[in-house]
Amino acid sequence: MITITNLSKNYNGTTVLNIDHLKIPKGQSFGLVGNNGAGKTTLFSLLLDLIRPSSGNVFNNDITVSQSEEWKPFTASFIDESFLIGYLTPEEYFNFIGELRNRNKADVATFLKDFEDFFNGEILNQKKYLRDLSKGNQKKVGIVAALIGDPKVIILDEPFANLDPTTQIKLKKLIRDLTESSEVTVLISSHDLIHVTEVCERIVVLDKGKVVNDIKTSEATLKELESYFAGDQQVQEVQEDLS
Amino acid sequence: MFKHFIYLQWKAFFRSSSLGKSIGLKILMGFLAIYFAVIFLLLGIGMYPLLTEFYPDQPPLHMANRFVLLWLVMELVFRFMLKTLPVMTVKPLLIAPIKKRKVVNYVLIKSLISFYNLLPLLLIIPFGIFLSFKTEIAPLSIIGWMVAVYTLILSVDYFNFLIKKKFTDNLKALLPLVLIAAVLAALEYFDVFRITLYFGNGMDYLVENPWLAIVPVLLFAALYKLNQHNLERRFYLDDSLGGPAKEVNTQEFNWVRRFGDIAPFLQLDLKLIWRNKRPKTTIFLSLIIMGYGLIFYPQDTYESMRTMYVFVGIFMTGIFMINFGQFIPAWDATYYSMMMSQNIPLKKYLASKVGLITFSIVVLTILTTPYVYFGTHILVMNIACAIYNIGVNVPILLYTGSFNRKRIELEKSPFMNYQGTGAAQWLVGIPLMLIPVAIFWPLTRWVSYEVGVAVLAGLGLLGIILRGPIMDFIERAYRKNKYAMIEGFKQTGE
């Protein structure tokens, strides 16, 4: 579904991202982990054509994202609160996004029914603007809005951060349900190794802009990732173990 | 401590992504500043001779005093429209070990150190020097007079601070003030109660008793304290920086549905305008400017200078375009990355902006039709100007919008948030009005008024006919600058 070739991004001579080749097949749940500054958000921003690549291309369903806008109808995302319109109520925001994705009000209302549990009664009918919601609730709105209109590719940056434990568990179930049918490609980044290993079938580790590990999730994955992030020396060992 | 604040502001200016635009404007404003400084200085030097010539049987100072109140009112009006209040990014300072009072004092003192406060000195000091050489008035009286007038002007500055905040908080609060001023002006005009005369007498009395200069000084100190108190009180997150959740306005603007596929964006823009204080003021401003024609149309002098009507026509029908349009797409800055990654073709987004502004021009033109009372040529002119605005000025504004890099904080309360509401805002409007004036003037001078009007309307129509290719061109500009815009709009702070 998504193919990345020779993609790099430089800021003033410093390379923050450099990926030779990465292919994410349709229906995969893809996890991206890495420390601060590893290039996770940069990669996602490049996927959404929010920043200009220094070289290389991103193909989303064979469409070059920096050349055409045709990828927008089937791609949805939530990167940060700059994706929310602060002066709308959550309902209005959902309806607005719904309209952009050719869903009428009734469709959106039906769609939102499934999320009543996820919202925990704090989002809908509150007569509040989005800017007045808490950070966690804003995030819930952003994530759910990214699911409106059956997108084929969903990109979520740090979806677990700022959420309470109950919601984290609900969100994991949500993501697993999404990818069950193998129709929807979900890309997630996270600092939380446990969450990613639980929901993603494939995990890519970024470090200083480079792919340093590409793992198919298994029982051992969490241990492997933990030891990687615990220290550099152990990484060597892990990589040797792998090979 | 002030050193630190100045350092912060310096960095904020030079590290801002709209630096180029800011410097360009600063240079332009620098020239304007020099121009006004020279004018004021000449006026200051010429005031004494002029007053003796026009009113030979009255002492010049007595005459000057009669104009002081009028001057103060003018100062207030100009400051209100032009002066940008000092902005500081307050939130990070809240938890820093800095006394609130220090920050507040810095803001207030910085407001004093301003070009607008230098200008009156250029007037007062030469006049005072003339007085001391040409008249018998005691030096102490002259000094007292100068101190009094100057502190009155500075008081106007702080008064402006107070009402400017009131204005953005709550427009209705300003109404009684305007009403009182209107009543006083009417009473003055019909010789019922000449307040300028009484004020002038008061100033004369002050010249005789120079120690009374303490009164304006005390007024100034009181206004300073009032502002200080006001700002300190609002120095809390929940009070002015965050703002508690109020009962929300859920008006849907469903009537825009009929505009087809740009309807959702129009709806969004109307909500933007209606729910945020900053854009909301552009609406009220537009309605106030509707009265602008009354200044020009009744006067016969402008009948022989009909080029002015172009200016008035463009301004009145395009005031919303100028005030709102020049910040496109910065109004959407806080969620611009979403707009750029959502299922929104750029073209449709731009088309909706054109739709909104065109709609405003049509409405404003309809509102100006009563000016037909002053002659059909005015009605025709305003319609031609409206067409010119729609066809030519709207694309120009949209195109310049693609160079916009400056985020507008819609969600910040107006407290210390006056981005772009200073003189710079009006400067952008100048080319929009000067170009049609430059086109019209030679035509009406050497051909005829009718031809001039027809050419303006024709240019507008041409723009409307060529809308398709023009919009393609603008779209390319937006696409080219897309990344820089996203980057710039992410920058918070100044």
Interface residues (C-beta under 8 A of the other chain):
Chain A: L48 D49 L50 I51 R52 E69 K72 P73 T75 S77 I79 D80 S82 F83 L84 I85 G86 Y87 L88 T89 E92 F96 I97 E99 L100 R101 K127 K128 Y129 R131 D132 G149
Chain B: G243 P244 A245 E247 V248 T250 E252 P264 Q267 L268 K271 L272 R275 N276 T334 Y335 Y336 S337 M338 M340 S341 Q342 N343 I344 P345 L346 L410 E411 Y483 I486 E487 K490
